[in-house]
């Protein structure tokens, strides 16, 4: 029995010493970042091809900590998990919510905060769409981007609703133009968009329709890389760097 144990030890040691993505990044100096570019204030792809937003600035901070360059990898909410794996991204960010479905194929960094689902509506209709029961009323027209947690919320909690799928860039104008009544989205996005569209209002941003957390998605089964990401996030928060980026 002792002989068998010592025979297996070199194998276990070899696995433990295998290069992590952290080692690979320090060697390659290239950070591959998956992002959708369509979710303000976290990620936005400008017409000039440049990305900007809260999580984009954080990705740049992470790259600087590694003395690395960024290779942006475009994706969308419907194919995020598949693209993350197949295109071998080191991190996915831009308003990514923690879900158990995503957890099956990826890990998450420590959460950055709670971000609940709430309705975004025309301000004149705030009282009409304040509760789930009101949202279940016949004739309510919902609109969501395809493939993300907003669409999943509608299918789970409002399965009989009239639902239209739309891109996440011009979707807010659809509400303004009365082509839809309600968009269920994260409170952070609703509060941001109501500043850009005075006709739109976030409904009860302190009331949770569904609990959620925002964080960054990272490859599974790599503790060294996860430990580095979590430590970087901790220091970004503790030093005030994250707060300064949020304020911008």
Backbone as CSV, one residue per row, in Angstrom:
resi,resn,N_x,N_y,N_z,CA_x,CA_y,CA_z,C_x,C_y,C_z
1,UNK,0.837,-1.204,0.000,0.000,0.000,0.000,0.871,1.252,0.000
2,UNK,1.956,1.227,0.816,2.870,2.358,0.868,3.529,2.573,-0.480
3,UNK,3.902,1.469,-1.143,4.536,1.565,-2.454,3.603,2.237,-3.454
4,UNK,2.313,1.869,-3.415,1.340,2.468,-4.333,1.218,3.957,-4.103
5,UNK,1.187,4.374,-2.826,1.070,5.786,-2.494,2.240,6.568,-3.051
6,UNK,3.463,6.077,-2.848,4.634,6.805,-3.322,4.747,6.772,-4.839
7,UNK,4.152,5.750,-5.449,4.142,5.699,-6.912,3.249,6.794,-7.481
8,UNK,2.146,7.103,-6.772,1.196,8.100,-7.255,1.627,9.529,-6.961
9,UNK,2.463,9.739,-5.959,2.844,11.078,-5.560,3.457,11.915,-6.689
10,UNK,4.367,11.382,-7.512,4.915,12.192,-8.601,3.842,12.664,-9.571
11,UNK,2.841,11.812,-9.802,1.763,12.222,-10.712,0.995,13.395,-10.141
12,UNK,0.647,13.304,-8.831,-0.085,14.399,-8.203,0.738,15.668,-8.203
13,UNK,2.051,15.511,-7.932,2.924,16.677,-7.917,2.994,17.327,-9.286
14,UNK,3.024,16.506,-10.336,3.085,17.043,-11.692,1.866,17.852,-12.041
15,UNK,0.677,17.371,-11.584,-0.550,18.110,-11.847,-0.531,19.444,-11.133
16,UNK,-0.077,19.445,-9.872,-0.081,20.668,-9.078,0.842,21.721,-9.670
17,UNK,1.930,21.270,-10.321,2.911,22.206,-10.827,2.658,22.615,-12.274
18,UNK,1.569,22.144,-12.862,1.263,22.525,-14.239,1.058,24.034,-14.330
19,UNK,1.478,24.627,-15.429,1.345,26.064,-15.612,-0.128,26.465,-15.578
20,UNK,-0.426,27.496,-14.830,-1.767,28.060,-14.816,-1.840,29.155,-15.890
21,UNK,-3.025,29.692,-16.077,-3.177,30.805,-17.020,-2.381,32.015,-16.567
22,UNK,-2.184,32.139,-15.266,-1.360,33.233,-14.762,0.052,33.135,-15.305
23,UNK,0.644,31.940,-15.257,1.990,31.749,-15.798,2.014,32.016,-17.297
24,UNK,0.989,31.532,-17.996,0.924,31.726,-19.445,0.811,33.204,-19.806
25,UNK,0.014,33.954,-19.027,-0.146,35.380,-19.287,1.139,36.158,-19.025
26,UNK,1.820,35.792,-17.966,3.078,36.472,-17.651,4.112,36.230,-18.743
27,UNK,3.982,35.093,-19.419,4.907,34.788,-20.518,4.470,35.422,-21.830
28,UNK,3.167,35.346,-22.126,2.674,35.828,-23.427,2.425,37.325,-23.451
29,UNK,2.170,37.933,-22.288,1.840,39.366,-22.185,0.599,39.719,-22.990
30,UNK,-0.349,38.788,-23.091,-1.577,39.017,-23.854,-2.780,38.537,-23.051
31,UNK,-3.667,39.463,-22.680,-4.874,39.162,-21.918,-6.062,39.139,-22.873
32,UNK,-6.709,37.982,-23.008,-7.861,37.837,-23.892,-9.141,38.076,-23.096
33,UNK,-9.898,39.093,-23.522,-11.073,39.539,-22.777,-12.323,39.398,-23.644
34,UNK,-13.262,38.567,-23.210,-14.561,38.454,-23.872,-15.488,39.534,-23.330
35,UNK,-16.164,40.263,-24.231,-17.137,41.271,-23.802,-18.130,41.523,-24.926
36,UNK,-19.361,41.907,-24.550,-20.424,42.090,-25.552,-20.418,43.477,-26.183
37,UNK,-19.944,44.464,-25.452,-19.904,45.824,-25.999,-21.256,46.494,-26.125
38,UNK,-22.283,45.956,-25.438,-23.630,46.519,-25.617,-24.358,46.744,-24.294
39,UNK,-23.618,46.879,-23.195,-24.272,46.944,-21.902,-23.677,48.089,-21.083
40,UNK,-24.159,49.300,-21.339,-23.733,50.444,-20.548,-24.352,50.347,-19.158
41,UNK,-23.647,50.770,-18.107,-22.366,51.488,-18.135,-21.133,50.591,-18.081
42,UNK,-21.312,49.268,-18.270,-20.197,48.340,-18.090,-19.320,48.204,-19.323
43,UNK,-19.937,48.045,-20.487,-19.174,47.832,-21.720,-19.914,48.432,-22.901
44,UNK,-19.182,49.150,-23.726,-19.786,49.795,-24.898,-18.766,49.816,-26.027
45,UNK,-19.157,49.301,-27.181,-18.304,49.352,-28.371,-18.678,50.591,-29.163
46,UNK,-17.765,51.545,-29.252,-18.016,52.805,-29.956,-17.930,52.595,-31.465
47,UNK,-18.525,53.500,-32.263,-18.460,53.381,-33.722,-17.031,53.342,-34.274
48,UNK,-16.075,53.900,-33.518,-14.681,53.892,-33.975,-13.958,52.582,-33.651
49,UNK,-14.722,51.598,-33.093,-14.122,50.303,-32.791,-13.458,50.215,-31.439
50,UNK,-13.538,51.280,-30.632,-12.922,51.284,-29.315,-13.966,50.924,-28.253
51,UNK,-13.542,50.151,-27.264,-14.412,49.808,-26.144,-14.242,50.832,-25.023
52,UNK,-15.338,51.075,-24.299,-15.270,51.911,-23.110,-16.318,51.437,-22.111
53,UNK,-16.188,51.876,-20.864,-17.138,51.504,-19.832,-16.437,51.116,-18.545
54,UNK,-17.222,50.912,-17.503,-16.694,50.568,-16.190,-15.818,49.318,-16.231
55,UNK,-16.352,48.232,-16.776,-15.587,46.983,-16.786,-14.451,47.014,-17.801
56,UNK,-14.581,47.829,-18.826,-13.477,47.996,-19.785,-12.284,48.643,-19.085
57,UNK,-12.565,49.670,-18.267,-11.491,50.312,-17.500,-10.868,49.336,-16.514
58,UNK,-11.707,48.469,-15.935,-11.174,47.473,-15.006,-10.306,46.447,-15.732
59,UNK,-10.699,46.066,-16.941,-9.873,45.151,-17.733,-8.518,45.777,-18.033
60,UNK,-8.515,47.068,-18.316,-7.253,47.769,-18.578,-6.384,47.812,-17.327
61,UNK,-7.026,47.950,-16.161,-6.289,47.916,-14.905,-5.675,46.536,-14.682
62,UNK,-6.448,45.479,-14.972,-5.935,44.123,-14.819,-4.754,43.883,-15.751
63,UNK,-4.883,44.310,-16.992,-3.791,44.133,-17.961,-2.534,44.859,-17.502
64,UNK,-2.718,46.076,-16.972,-1.558,46.846,-16.492,-0.870,46.129,-15.335
65,UNK,-1.657,45.473,-14.478,-1.063,44.756,-13.343,-0.225,43.570,-13.805
66,UNK,-0.501,43.069,-15.008,0.219,41.930,-15.570,1.270,42.364,-16.592
67,UNK,1.357,43.686,-16.804,2.241,44.213,-17.849,1.906,43.578,-19.194
68,UNK,0.596,43.487,-19.484,0.125,42.790,-20.686,-0.717,43.711,-21.557
69,UNK,-0.879,43.325,-22.801,-1.784,43.983,-23.726,-3.124,43.246,-23.716
70,UNK,-4.184,43.930,-24.181,-5.502,43.311,-24.231,-5.859,42.937,-25.663
71,UNK,-6.382,41.732,-25.828,-7.001,41.331,-27.089,-8.496,41.189,-26.807
72,UNK,-9.290,42.108,-27.344,-10.729,42.073,-27.134,-11.347,40.981,-28.001
73,UNK,-12.224,40.190,-27.401,-12.899,39.105,-28.110,-14.401,39.393,-28.092
74,UNK,-14.979,39.826,-29.230,-16.405,40.149,-29.261,-17.264,38.912,-29.022
75,UNK,-18.366,39.088,-28.310,-19.320,38.018,-28.075,-20.696,38.640,-27.925
76,UNK,-21.714,37.815,-27.644,-23.045,38.325,-27.329,-23.601,37.484,-26.196
77,UNK,-24.728,37.928,-25.633,-25.236,37.259,-24.435,-25.684,35.830,-24.716
78,UNK,-26.139,35.583,-25.921,-26.624,34.245,-26.255,-25.488,33.238,-26.356
79,UNK,-24.326,33.670,-26.817,-23.203,32.751,-27.040,-22.040,33.002,-26.082
80,UNK,-22.269,33.768,-25.025,-21.177,34.159,-24.127,-20.410,32.957,-23.587
81,UNK,-21.111,32.004,-23.004,-20.424,30.854,-22.393,-19.674,30.030,-23.429
82,UNK,-20.285,29.822,-24.580,-19.641,29.049,-25.645,-18.407,29.777,-26.176
83,UNK,-18.548,31.066,-26.445,-17.411,31.836,-26.951,-16.294,31.891,-25.919
84,UNK,-16.663,32.040,-24.662,-15.662,32.122,-23.596,-14.770,30.884,-23.588
85,UNK,-15.401,29.725,-23.778,-14.650,28.468,-23.765,-13.894,28.250,-25.079
86,UNK,-14.609,28.379,-26.197,-14.010,28.044,-27.489,-12.916,29.020,-27.907
87,UNK,-13.063,30.288,-27.542,-12.069,31.291,-27.934,-11.021,31.517,-26.858
88,UNK,-11.098,30.696,-25.799,-10.087,30.654,-24.745,-9.807,32.035,-24.139
89,UNK,-10.887,32.717,-23.755,-10.728,34.000,-23.075,-10.194,33.782,-21.671
90,UNK,-9.393,34.710,-21.207,-8.881,34.638,-19.839,-9.893,35.184,-18.840
91,UNK,-10.804,36.044,-19.336,-11.810,36.649,-18.473,-12.945,37.158,-19.357
92,UNK,-14.165,37.125,-18.832,-15.315,37.712,-19.514,-15.919,38.745,-18.577
93,UNK,-16.206,39.927,-19.116,-16.721,41.000,-18.277,-17.595,41.941,-19.089
94,UNK,-18.267,42.826,-18.360,-19.178,43.759,-19.007,-20.591,43.598,-18.476
95,UNK,-20.741,43.588,-17.136,-22.064,43.402,-16.554,-22.495,41.961,-16.471
96,UNK,-21.551,41.044,-16.355,-21.867,39.608,-16.303,-22.486,39.258,-14.947
97,UNK,-23.632,38.579,-14.981,-24.309,38.140,-13.752,-23.920,36.707,-13.416
98,UNK,-23.873,36.426,-12.120,-23.610,35.064,-11.656,-24.861,34.220,-11.861
99,UNK,-24.715,33.103,-12.563,-25.809,32.137,-12.698,-25.250,30.734,-12.538
100,UNK,-26.090,29.832,-12.067,-25.653,28.448,-11.923,-25.406,27.802,-13.282
101,UNK,-26.139,28.221,-14.294,-25.917,27.672,-15.632,-24.517,28.011,-16.124
102,UNK,-24.087,29.243,-15.926,-22.731,29.632,-16.319,-21.692,28.946,-15.443
103,UNK,-22.058,28.720,-14.177,-21.129,28.075,-13.249,-20.795,26.648,-13.672
104,UNK,-21.626,26.034,-14.491,-21.360,24.665,-14.942,-20.094,24.578,-15.787
105,UNK,-19.768,25.643,-16.497,-18.632,25.606,-17.418,-17.544,26.620,-17.088
106,UNK,-17.792,27.502,-16.116,-16.811,28.538,-15.782,-16.854,28.810,-14.287
107,UNK,-15.874,29.550,-13.820,-15.861,30.041,-12.448,-16.150,31.530,-12.448
108,UNK,-16.394,32.060,-11.254,-16.603,33.497,-11.097,-15.626,34.048,-10.077
109,UNK,-15.184,35.273,-10.320,-14.413,35.979,-9.310,-15.343,36.377,-8.170
110,UNK,-14.770,36.899,-7.085,-15.584,37.359,-5.970,-16.565,38.438,-6.461
111,UNK,-17.824,38.376,-6.052,-18.826,39.330,-6.548,-18.463,40.777,-6.226
112,UNK,-18.820,41.669,-7.156,-18.578,43.093,-6.978,-19.741,43.774,-6.269
113,UNK,-20.896,43.128,-6.239,-22.042,43.716,-5.564,-23.340,43.084,-6.017
114,UNK,-24.401,43.428,-5.314,-25.735,42.931,-5.630,-26.368,43.829,-6.688
115,UNK,-27.042,43.202,-7.646,-27.700,43.962,-8.715,-28.979,43.224,-9.094
116,UNK,-30.110,43.743,-8.659,-31.377,43.031,-8.823,-32.074,43.386,-10.126
117,UNK,-33.008,42.532,-10.532,-33.852,42.801,-11.684,-34.991,43.736,-11.276
118,UNK,-35.218,44.769,-12.099,-36.331,45.688,-11.887,-36.912,46.065,-13.248
119,UNK,-38.120,46.618,-13.280,-38.668,47.099,-14.551,-38.108,48.475,-14.930
120,UNK,-37.890,48.666,-16.211,-37.605,49.978,-16.792,-38.781,50.302,-17.709
121,UNK,-39.449,51.434,-17.456,-40.689,51.755,-18.178,-40.717,53.242,-18.513
122,UNK,-41.707,53.631,-19.314,-41.942,55.061,-19.490,-42.404,55.643,-18.158
123,UNK,-41.917,56.817,-17.824,-42.200,57.397,-16.509,-43.693,57.523,-16.234
124,UNK,-44.471,57.777,-17.264,-45.916,57.908,-17.082,-46.561,56.598,-16.636
125,UNK,-45.847,55.471,-16.816,-46.418,54.156,-16.512,-45.834,53.518,-15.254
126,UNK,-45.113,54.269,-14.465,-44.443,53.677,-13.299,-45.421,52.956,-12.373
127,UNK,-46.562,53.546,-12.129,-47.523,52.941,-11.203,-48.173,51.691,-11.784
128,UNK,-48.191,51.576,-13.116,-48.847,50.437,-13.774,-48.023,49.160,-13.701
129,UNK,-46.687,49.296,-13.584,-45.805,48.135,-13.712,-44.853,48.026,-12.524
130,UNK,-45.391,48.174,-11.324,-44.553,48.198,-10.129,-44.359,46.819,-9.506
131,UNK,-45.240,45.865,-9.824,-45.165,44.542,-9.187,-45.216,43.441,-10.241
132,UNK,-44.829,42.240,-9.819,-44.911,41.089,-10.719,-46.348,40.827,-11.144
133,UNK,-47.293,40.990,-10.232,-48.699,40.764,-10.575,-49.154,41.716,-11.660
134,UNK,-48.730,42.967,-11.592,-49.082,43.932,-12.636,-48.430,43.571,-13.966
135,UNK,-47.222,43.037,-13.909,-46.516,42.658,-15.134,-47.146,41.435,-15.796
136,UNK,-47.905,40.671,-15.022,-48.577,39.491,-15.563,-49.901,39.822,-16.238
137,UNK,-50.322,41.076,-16.176,-51.610,41.463,-16.756,-51.601,41.255,-18.270
138,UNK,-52.720,40.847,-18.842,-52.798,40.659,-20.303,-52.471,41.952,-21.044
139,UNK,-51.776,41.795,-22.139,-51.485,42.944,-22.988,-50.203,43.683,-22.683
140,UNK,-49.510,43.316,-21.598,-48.234,43.965,-21.278,-47.176,43.498,-22.272
141,UNK,-46.521,44.440,-22.915,-45.521,44.121,-23.938,-44.119,44.259,-23.341
142,UNK,-43.430,43.127,-23.213,-42.063,43.141,-22.701,-41.075,43.074,-23.854
143,UNK,-39.899,43.632,-23.616,-38.839,43.614,-24.625,-37.508,43.367,-23.923
144,UNK,-36.710,42.459,-24.480,-35.451,42.068,-23.847,-34.389,41.756,-24.896
145,UNK,-33.115,41.891,-24.538,-32.059,41.366,-25.414,-32.057,39.842,-25.355
146,UNK,-31.675,39.215,-26.443,-31.720,37.754,-26.528,-30.565,37.110,-25.765
147,UNK,-30.897,36.045,-25.034,-29.867,35.159,-24.509,-29.324,35.443,-23.136
148,UNK,-29.663,36.571,-22.550,-29.093,36.897,-21.253,-30.017,36.593,-20.095
149,UNK,-29.662,37.108,-18.919,-30.454,36.830,-17.724,-31.779,37.586,-17.723
150,UNK,-31.881,38.684,-18.502,-33.161,39.393,-18.573,-34.218,38.534,-19.267
151,UNK,-33.849,37.952,-20.402,-34.781,37.068,-21.104,-35.113,35.864,-20.225
152,UNK,-34.117,35.311,-19.534,-34.355,34.157,-18.673,-35.340,34.500,-17.556
153,UNK,-35.250,35.716,-17.025,-36.187,36.145,-15.981,-37.619,36.130,-16.504
154,UNK,-37.831,36.661,-17.709,-39.174,36.701,-18.276,-39.725,35.294,-18.460
155,UNK,-38.910,34.392,-18.988,-39.375,33.016,-19.199,-39.711,32.329,-17.873
156,UNK,-38.974,32.665,-16.813,-39.198,32.020,-15.518,-40.388,32.600,-14.764
157,UNK,-40.505,33.928,-14.763,-41.492,34.581,-13.914,-42.703,35.122,-14.678
158,UNK,-42.553,35.333,-15.975,-43.648,35.894,-16.776,-43.823,35.066,-18.049
159,UNK,-44.046,33.766,-17.912,-44.039,32.876,-19.082,-45.147,33.157,-20.090
160,UNK,-46.199,33.835,-19.688,-47.304,34.111,-20.605,-47.233,35.513,-21.205
161,UNK,-46.167,36.218,-20.888,-46.049,37.600,-21.369,-45.803,37.646,-22.874
162,UNK,-46.202,38.747,-23.472,-45.851,39.028,-24.858,-44.428,39.565,-24.866
163,UNK,-43.511,38.799,-25.440,-42.087,39.142,-25.372,-41.512,39.344,-26.761
164,UNK,-40.854,40.482,-26.952,-40.100,40.757,-28.179,-38.617,40.808,-27.821
165,UNK,-37.784,40.257,-28.706,-36.335,40.285,-28.516,-35.732,41.358,-29.401
166,UNK,-34.773,42.092,-28.851,-34.213,43.246,-29.565,-32.758,43.417,-29.149
167,UNK,-31.980,44.119,-29.962,-30.586,44.369,-29.582,-30.554,45.278,-28.363
168,UNK,-29.469,45.187,-27.612,-29.388,45.895,-26.335,-28.840,47.313,-26.479
169,UNK,-28.738,47.813,-27.710,-28.262,49.177,-27.935,-29.437,50.113,-28.197
170,UNK,-30.332,49.724,-29.110,-31.468,50.586,-29.469,-32.758,50.174,-28.756
171,UNK,-32.667,49.221,-27.839,-33.850,48.701,-27.154,-34.565,49.780,-26.338
172,UNK,-33.830,50.740,-25.812,-34.428,51.750,-24.950,-35.287,52.731,-25.748
173,UNK,-34.889,52.976,-26.983,-35.703,53.838,-27.848,-37.030,53.165,-28.181
174,UNK,-37.050,51.840,-28.192,-38.300,51.112,-28.416,-39.309,51.420,-27.312
175,UNK,-38.835,51.530,-26.079,-39.712,51.904,-24.974,-40.181,53.346,-25.125
176,UNK,-39.257,54.224,-25.435,-39.603,55.639,-25.611,-40.652,55.805,-26.693
177,UNK,-40.524,55.057,-27.789,-41.430,55.177,-28.932,-42.728,54.380,-28.764
178,UNK,-42.940,53.824,-27.558,-44.165,53.081,-27.256,-44.333,51.831,-28.121
179,UNK,-43.204,51.232,-28.502,-43.260,49.970,-29.238,-43.173,48.777,-28.284
180,UNK,-42.940,49.068,-27.016,-42.948,48.072,-25.945,-43.238,48.820,-24.657
181,UNK,-43.651,48.084,-23.627,-44.037,48.728,-22.370,-42.996,48.601,-21.272
182,UNK,-42.360,47.449,-21.200,-41.486,47.151,-20.055,-40.241,46.419,-20.526
183,UNK,-39.115,46.806,-19.950,-37.893,46.019,-20.061,-37.476,45.627,-18.654
184,UNK,-37.358,44.339,-18.396,-36.804,43.866,-17.130,-35.289,43.845,-17.291
185,UNK,-34.598,44.551,-16.407,-33.145,44.593,-16.504,-32.556,44.799,-15.118
186,UNK,-31.245,44.822,-15.040,-30.580,45.039,-13.762,-30.741,46.486,-13.333
187,UNK,-30.829,46.700,-12.038,-31.032,48.046,-11.511,-29.943,49.000,-11.986
188,UNK,-28.709,48.525,-12.080,-27.604,49.388,-12.502,-27.829,49.913,-13.914
189,UNK,-28.282,49.050,-14.825,-28.534,49.493,-16.194,-29.744,50.416,-16.247
190,UNK,-30.803,50.081,-15.508,-32.007,50.911,-15.513,-31.707,52.320,-15.008
191,UNK,-30.947,52.414,-13.919,-30.607,53.721,-13.364,-29.717,54.518,-14.307
192,UNK,-28.826,53.827,-14.998,-27.971,54.506,-15.964,-28.777,55.014,-17.153
193,UNK,-29.647,54.172,-17.704,-30.383,54.534,-18.904,-31.432,55.618,-18.649
194,UNK,-31.969,55.706,-17.437,-32.941,56.759,-17.174,-32.281,58.143,-17.173
195,UNK,-30.971,58.171,-16.993,-30.254,59.440,-17.120,-30.090,59.839,-18.589
196,UNK,-29.983,58.854,-19.458,-29.809,59.120,-20.887,-31.144,59.363,-21.583
197,UNK,-32.209,58.759,-21.051,-33.544,58.906,-21.631,-34.481,59.444,-20.549
198,UNK,-34.712,60.748,-20.509,-35.558,61.336,-19.457,-36.985,60.797,-19.453
199,UNK,-37.424,60.207,-20.557,-38.789,59.653,-20.628,-38.906,58.332,-19.876
200,UNK,-37.770,57.709,-19.532,-37.778,56.386,-18.915,-37.444,56.469,-17.428
201,UNK,-38.049,55.566,-16.666,-37.840,55.535,-15.217,-37.587,54.105,-14.737
202,UNK,-36.626,53.969,-13.836,-36.408,52.701,-13.133,-37.460,52.575,-12.044
203,UNK,-38.114,51.421,-11.981,-39.204,51.212,-11.025,-38.674,50.527,-9.767
204,UNK,-38.817,51.197,-8.634,-38.447,50.627,-7.331,-37.064,49.964,-7.348
205,UNK,-35.999,50.717,-7.588,-34.666,50.105,-7.700,-34.175,49.451,-6.425
206,UNK,-34.819,49.732,-5.286,-34.415,49.069,-4.042,-35.174,47.754,-3.811
207,UNK,-36.217,47.519,-4.611,-37.032,46.314,-4.420,-36.536,45.217,-5.355
208,UNK,-36.237,44.059,-4.794,-35.674,42.957,-5.573,-36.773,42.133,-6.231
209,UNK,-36.824,42.146,-7.547,-37.659,41.176,-8.251,-36.937,39.837,-8.327
210,UNK,-35.615,39.901,-8.402,-34.789,38.695,-8.398,-33.391,39.074,-7.931
211,UNK,-32.864,38.325,-6.995,-31.522,38.595,-6.481,-30.486,38.291,-7.558
212,UNK,-29.463,39.135,-7.647,-28.384,38.889,-8.607,-27.090,39.517,-8.133
213,UNK,-25.973,39.030,-8.683,-24.654,39.571,-8.379,-23.885,39.805,-9.677
214,UNK,-23.103,40.854,-9.694,-22.241,41.154,-10.823,-20.799,40.794,-10.481
215,UNK,-20.126,40.193,-11.455,-18.720,39.863,-11.249,-18.082,39.554,-12.598
216,UNK,-16.929,38.898,-12.581,-16.217,38.537,-13.802,-16.154,37.023,-13.928
217,UNK,-16.299,36.533,-15.140,-16.261,35.099,-15.404,-14.836,34.712,-15.790
218,UNK,-14.356,33.633,-15.215,-12.986,33.178,-15.464,-12.998,31.686,-15.750
219,UNK,-11.952,31.162,-16.408,-11.918,29.733,-16.731,-11.972,28.860,-15.482
220,UNK,-12.579,27.723,-15.628,-12.763,26.797,-14.514,-11.470,26.048,-14.187
221,UNK,-11.367,25.618,-12.935,-10.312,24.711,-12.488,-8.903,25.304,-12.577
222,UNK,-8.761,26.587,-12.278,-7.442,27.210,-12.268,-7.367,28.112,-11.041
223,UNK,-6.967,27.539,-9.915,-6.970,28.266,-8.656,-5.958,29.406,-8.626
224,UNK,-4.828,29.243,-9.292,-3.822,30.305,-9.295,-4.356,31.569,-9.964
225,UNK,-5.041,31.388,-11.097,-5.599,32.533,-11.821,-6.742,33.163,-11.026
226,UNK,-7.600,32.340,-10.435,-8.694,32.874,-9.623,-8.157,33.645,-8.416
227,UNK,-7.147,33.113,-7.765,-6.570,33.793,-6.610,-6.004,35.150,-7.004
228,UNK,-5.374,35.215,-8.185,-4.816,36.489,-8.643,-5.939,37.494,-8.918
229,UNK,-6.988,37.050,-9.616,-8.114,37.931,-9.930,-8.762,38.441,-8.645
230,UNK,-9.018,37.542,-7.699,-9.661,37.947,-6.453,-8.796,38.931,-5.671
231,UNK,-7.493,38.708,-5.651,-6.596,39.628,-4.944,-6.549,40.981,-5.634
232,UNK,-6.502,40.980,-6.960,-6.521,42.240,-7.721,-7.808,43.019,-7.446
233,UNK,-8.949,42.325,-7.435,-10.222,42.991,-7.146,-10.236,43.537,-5.713
234,UNK,-9.738,42.754,-4.778,-9.686,43.198,-3.380,-8.869,44.480,-3.254
235,UNK,-7.702,44.503,-3.867,-6.846,45.683,-3.776,-7.447,46.867,-4.531
236,UNK,-8.110,46.604,-5.662,-8.768,47.681,-6.412,-9.844,48.347,-5.569
237,UNK,-10.546,47.527,-4.788,-11.593,48.064,-3.917,-10.996,48.772,-2.704
238,UNK,-10.020,48.131,-2.083,-9.432,48.675,-0.852,-8.699,49.989,-1.083
239,UNK,-8.076,50.143,-2.244,-7.314,51.367,-2.533,-8.173,52.486,-3.107
240,UNK,-9.440,52.191,-3.405,-10.315,53.206,-3.979,-10.282,53.287,-5.489
241,UNK,-9.465,52.440,-6.144,-9.377,52.480,-7.604,-10.733,52.161,-8.237
242,UNK,-11.403,51.132,-7.729,-12.698,50.741,-8.285,-13.718,51.860,-8.115
243,UNK,-13.739,52.492,-6.962,-14.684,53.595,-6.713,-14.424,54.754,-7.663
244,UNK,-13.156,55.039,-7.945,-12.834,56.147,-8.871,-13.316,55.821,-10.280
245,UNK,-13.164,54.561,-10.695,-13.622,54.163,-12.026,-15.136,54.234,-12.102
246,UNK,-15.832,53.792,-11.054,-17.287,53.884,-11.013,-17.733,55.338,-11.108
247,UNK,-17.060,56.228,-10.413,-17.430,57.646,-10.416,-17.307,58.263,-11.804
248,UNK,-16.365,57.754,-12.608,-16.203,58.277,-13.959,-17.347,57.827,-14.861
